[in-house]
Amino acid sequence: MAARWMEMIRDIVSPDRETHAIPSMDGPLRPNNRLDDCEVILGEGEIIKPDDVTFGNDGALYISSQNSVFRHTTDTGLVEFAIFDSAVGAITCLSNGGIAVCLDGTGVQIKGGPMEGARLDSVDGVPIVCPTAVTESDDGHLYICQGSSQHSASDWVHDLMEKNRSGRVLRWHPEQGTSEVLADNLAYPNGILVEEDGQKLVVCESWSHSLFRMSSDPKVTFKREVLIPNLPGYPGRICARENGGFWLALFGMRTEMLEFVLEEDDYRQEMMETIDPEYWVRPKLEPERHFLEPLQGGGFRVLGIIKPWAPPRSYGLVVRLDEDFEIVGSMHSRADGKVHGVTGLASWSGKAVAAAKGSEMVICIEQGGQ
Amino acid sequence: MSSITETIQKVRYKWSFQRAVAELLAKRWMESIIPFLMMCMVLIFCAVAIPGYLSFSNLSDTFSQFAEFGFVVLAMTLVLMVGGIDLSVGAMFALADFVALVLFNVFEIPVWGVIPLVILTGALMGAINGVLIGYLKLGAFLTTLVTLLLFRATFDLITPIYAVEIATGYQESEVWDFIGDGTLFGIPANIIILIIVAVIAHILLSRSRPGWHVAAIGSNRKAARHAGIRIDFTIFCTYVLSGILSATAGLVYATRLNSSSSNTGDGLEVMALTAAVLGGVSLAGGKGSVGRALIGATTILVLINGLVRLGVTGGPTLVMQGMIMLIAVGIDVKWLKNKNKAISKIYVVPAFLDLGERPDARINSHTVFEQNSKLNNARAIGLGTIDGPEDVILDRQNRLYAGTREGWIVRFSGDNHEHQEVFARIGGRPLGMAFDAEDNLIICIGGMGVYGVHPDGEVYKITDETNRTPWKINDDSRLRLADDLDIAPDGKIYFSEATIRYEMHSWAMDGLEGRGNGRLVCYDPAKKQTRTILRDLVFPNGVCIAHDGQSLFFAQTWACNIMQYWIAGPNKGKLEVAIENLPGNPDNINRASDGNYWLALTGMRTPAFDLAMKKPGFRTRMVKRVPPDEWIYSNINNGCVIKFSGDGEVLETYWDKGGESHPAITSMREHRGKLYLGGLMNNRIGVIDLPDADPNWTGPENYWGPK
């Protein structure tokens, strides 16, 4: 109550202050159906919940799906490459031929290549229960996002609803066996990128819907620079685009109702205690439409159709950024679309591929620089 | 949450002070409540501060001044309402006073000649304003400022000529003296004249076509013109009336004081303007009434009179008057403009509603409600050519009727109902339907009431109001949202009114409130009388007379239960819960051929919404802070129909899983072995085969026997 009064007073005193209200989807974010129109590489029934995609040095596409990593080429089709004990999240192909794999609840492991079997389970005594993103720099360091210290990656919605800030950015050199914490107390870091000079990292922080830049070396520290302060959704993985700029996946959208529930502590607490997470007021990857899910007014099916502008429980959105991290374009799959919950992105040789975990598809979002 | 806190919540949100305030504010007469309170405060202040203020002699003295001022304020109100202003009232008043005295004292014309002549003078002066403003379209402010100067200058020029003669001349007249200072039953005669004029003016302004034209022009000149109102003439007339009223004031003044001096009527226009605005007559036009004008006049007069008696005169009085004017204008602008915004902010008042444990209806739950796909293959009738068939019904000739959003009754005929026609155009939002014994189609029309359609398509009204609840602030005599009906064997029509606080387009808001806002009403065709029989029902929806004709079932949509009410037999008047704790929001109920009942579940309860229903504060804040398209509701994107027995046992469930073709089923009707489905927001009617049903059973025959 007191906080609400303070908010009101602040509204009156400085109406123009940064409130992190949901930005409107306009300009380069203007909704379209481009994701729905993309070429489908693996469709419904061909792959189960693909989480991340990455290109190998040979141009083959690696896809993480449940407990496995699959390898896909046009000649061989989909072949199981490796199988693990727990769900595989982010994957990245290493320059020495191996693949770094994020295992939910466990940590990071290397498969193939000279460092086969190397594992990182904890740093500074805190286990890596929620590895969300991994990338390699030219000097052989692996940079890892640990979304949360409380929940595994499959329970991300709990972390969101608890408004936790227990994520970390880690650095690991498998050959030297060294590991350090680069940043902590983050609100679910969920995507990471090493900039070309190798000195700086770009991290996507999901729950604060922002992107920031930080030093890649624990010895060299500079002030974190916020690149994008306020996105209309929750940013996930990011990858460099072959022809300049970056691709960024937003796996869930913010809605006014969701932001409201995040402020209503009493309601949210009871919701988390008494209701199955599937039926919470929450963002979701899967466009499931179960009858026990809460329905928002704009989502009523009227005259046989669900409006594309309905408040999205699930949504598909990939954003294109330029070299300065300005949003320059976007690809959408709206409330009535069929490519929802994009979590993984990879770009190689003028081609870009996205994994839509929600809709269980792998699609090609860019072909030959188009 | 412990049960004690829940009980406290229940009690706290059962009655709502906020709701009373919101409903009070929505009343039109509330617009003058602030002026009225201000008047009372001024009266009390004077009564306390000035000894002997309430004495009879003082009051009648003040009152006798009141008459002429009241006339001038009425004149000002009239032109303000048409969107203009008349600054020349004071000058016209002075000239009329002068003319009256000259005619009476100098030329010794009898009173019965003086009165029409003075009024004619006023009308002429008003006509000058009227022609300039109404026909030549000059600005009201500048024009009347100029005529103020003209009339005042004329007055100043000719007064000296007759000044002595006026003072010395005298004519004996009882009528003249009676108007001036006579009394009738202790009330000054001029006040009686004012009251008569005020009553006539009130009726004219609020109950007659010219009065509505005035308000229409003042509210929106352009719209009034488009509506075909003669703007020029109406404006002209208001200025003429303003002149006549000012002249009447001058006449009354003349009879009272028998004198005319150079400062007669000086500054009267500002005083009148202050009084009118203070009373709540809007400067922007269109809003005002005689009552408000007189409240304002009383306030100003009592205040100035009181200040004089307290020894404050001249400058300070004017300053005071100016300050009051400023406050009044501030209130006028801020309050009247934002009133509706304020009401809409507090109108929705959610209540505490604990729906209890939700029965599991998920696949593999092995309950009677378990989700299935029995309706998924329903054949569509009128796909894409019908908008929102809330209810469907079939007649003896197998023709299918449905009410649509356009306010039409659409009829389908042919073997597969492929031929579509508009059977009747009623307007409003047709909802529940039933056939009576004469095959008339009786329909609940949201926003209108209960109407009937003869078999030849002729529409007739049955009822649109019921008895008003004495203790409710909102006038609930009009039917706002008649929802579903059924007809008892004795011909009485029982129908539900879902809510008395919301309209057809905002019914969903009632769901957020979750309060007992609805009622069950009965129309007796023998007595032609409509009476409310049950009040405070939580969105009563479907109504169905039981097979034995002794009781009726009705659904309470937000409470998720079915009630049974006995209308005949030994249990008459008994009310009982038939089915509790449904997994969704029940809508229409209709008879099934096997002696049971069909029930449509519009929306399915969701855990998140059930929790919100237990948190009124959460919903209140949601309504205030989240845009309406994002509010959460029950999940109405699923189709579900259940069958229950007369004992309240649920027998069967039919689902349209995924709700792609039949979301939000609001009604279903069994006919000759088929089940027809209607949906409030759907673009089709569905039909499925019922293999086990009686292939010859029809509703009209079941109710009224074969024909």
HADDOCK unambig.tbl for C-alpha pairs under 7 A between the chains (distance, minus, plus):
assign (segid A and resid 256 and name CA) (segid B and resid 626 and name CA) 5.93 0.50 0.50
assign (segid A and resid 256 and name CA) (segid B and resid 630 and name CA) 6.87 0.50 0.50
assign (segid A and resid 257 and name CA) (segid B and resid 626 and name CA) 6.18 0.50 0.50
assign (segid A and resid 257 and name CA) (segid B and resid 630 and name CA) 5.91 0.50 0.50
assign (segid A and resid 257 and name CA) (segid B and resid 631 and name CA) 6.78 0.50 0.50
assign (segid A and resid 271 and name CA) (segid B and resid 608 and name CA) 6.94 0.50 0.50
assign (segid A and resid 275 and name CA) (segid B and resid 607 and name CA) 6.50 0.50 0.50
assign (segid A and resid 279 and name CA) (segid B and resid 607 and name CA) 6.75 0.50 0.50
assign (segid A and resid 279 and name CA) (segid B and resid 608 and name CA) 6.79 0.50 0.50
assign (segid A and resid 280 and name CA) (segid B and resid 608 and name CA) 6.01 0.50 0.50
assign (segid A and resid 281 and name CA) (segid B and resid 608 and name CA) 6.68 0.50 0.50
assign (segid A and resid 291 and name CA) (segid B and resid 604 and name CA) 6.55 0.50 0.50
assign (segid A and resid 291 and name CA) (segid B and resid 635 and name CA) 6.10 0.50 0.50
assign (segid A and resid 291 and name CA) (segid B and resid 638 and name CA) 6.54 0.50 0.50
assign (segid A and resid 292 and name CA) (segid B and resid 605 and name CA) 6.85 0.50 0.50
assign (segid A and resid 292 and name CA) (segid B and resid 606 and name CA) 4.56 0.50 0.50
assign (segid A and resid 292 and name CA) (segid B and resid 607 and name CA) 6.67 0.50 0.50
assign (segid A and resid 292 and name CA) (segid B and resid 635 and name CA) 6.99 0.50 0.50
assign (segid A and resid 293 and name CA) (segid B and resid 606 and name CA) 5.97 0.50 0.50
assign (segid A and resid 293 and name CA) (segid B and resid 635 and name CA) 6.97 0.50 0.50
assign (segid A and resid 294 and name CA) (segid B and resid 606 and name CA) 5.68 0.50 0.50
assign (segid A and resid 294 and name CA) (segid B and resid 608 and name CA) 5.88 0.50 0.50
assign (segid A and resid 294 and name CA) (segid B and resid 609 and name CA) 6.42 0.50 0.50
assign (segid A and resid 294 and name CA) (segid B and resid 632 and name CA) 6.22 0.50 0.50
assign (segid A and resid 294 and name CA) (segid B and resid 633 and name CA) 6.69 0.50 0.50
assign (segid A and resid 294 and name CA) (segid B and resid 634 and name CA) 6.61 0.50 0.50
assign (segid A and resid 294 and name CA) (segid B and resid 635 and name CA) 6.05 0.50 0.50
assign (segid A and resid 295 and name CA) (segid B and resid 632 and name CA) 5.39 0.50 0.50
assign (segid A and resid 295 and name CA) (segid B and resid 633 and name CA) 5.56 0.50 0.50
assign (segid A and resid 295 and name CA) (segid B and resid 634 and name CA) 6.28 0.50 0.50
assign (segid A and resid 295 and name CA) (segid B and resid 635 and name CA) 5.02 0.50 0.50
assign (segid A and resid 296 and name CA) (segid B and resid 629 and name CA) 6.56 0.50 0.50
assign (segid A and resid 296 and name CA) (segid B and resid 630 and name CA) 4.98 0.50 0.50
assign (segid A and resid 296 and name CA) (segid B and resid 631 and name CA) 5.22 0.50 0.50
assign (segid A and resid 296 and name CA) (segid B and resid 632 and name CA) 4.29 0.50 0.50
assign (segid A and resid 296 and name CA) (segid B and resid 633 and name CA) 6.00 0.50 0.50
assign (segid A and resid 297 and name CA) (segid B and resid 628 and name CA) 6.75 0.50 0.50
assign (segid A and resid 297 and name CA) (segid B and resid 629 and name CA) 4.57 0.50 0.50
assign (segid A and resid 297 and name CA) (segid B and resid 630 and name CA) 5.49 0.50 0.50
assign (segid A and resid 297 and name CA) (segid B and resid 631 and name CA) 5.62 0.50 0.50
assign (segid A and resid 297 and name CA) (segid B and resid 632 and name CA) 6.24 0.50 0.50
assign (segid A and resid 297 and name CA) (segid B and resid 633 and name CA) 6.73 0.50 0.50
assign (segid A and resid 298 and name CA) (segid B and resid 629 and name CA) 4.41 0.50 0.50
assign (segid A and resid 298 and name CA) (segid B and resid 630 and name CA) 6.15 0.50 0.50
assign (segid A and resid 300 and name CA) (segid B and resid 636 and name CA) 6.81 0.50 0.50
assign (segid A and resid 300 and name CA) (segid B and resid 637 and name CA) 6.22 0.50 0.50
assign (segid A and resid 301 and name CA) (segid B and resid 637 and name CA) 5.92 0.50 0.50
assign (segid A and resid 301 and name CA) (segid B and resid 663 and name CA) 6.81 0.50 0.50
assign (segid A and resid 302 and name CA) (segid B and resid 681 and name CA) 5.20 0.50 0.50
assign (segid A and resid 302 and name CA) (segid B and resid 682 and name CA) 5.97 0.50 0.50
assign (segid A and resid 303 and name CA) (segid B and resid 681 and name CA) 5.71 0.50 0.50
assign (segid A and resid 303 and name CA) (segid B and resid 682 and name CA) 4.33 0.50 0.50
assign (segid A and resid 303 and name CA) (segid B and resid 683 and name CA) 4.50 0.50 0.50
assign (segid A and resid 304 and name CA) (segid B and resid 660 and name CA) 6.73 0.50 0.50
assign (segid A and resid 304 and name CA) (segid B and resid 661 and name CA) 6.24 0.50 0.50
assign (segid A and resid 304 and name CA) (segid B and resid 682 and name CA) 5.92 0.50 0.50
assign (segid A and resid 304 and name CA) (segid B and resid 683 and name CA) 6.21 0.50 0.50
assign (segid A and resid 311 and name CA) (segid B and resid 630 and name CA) 6.24 0.50 0.50
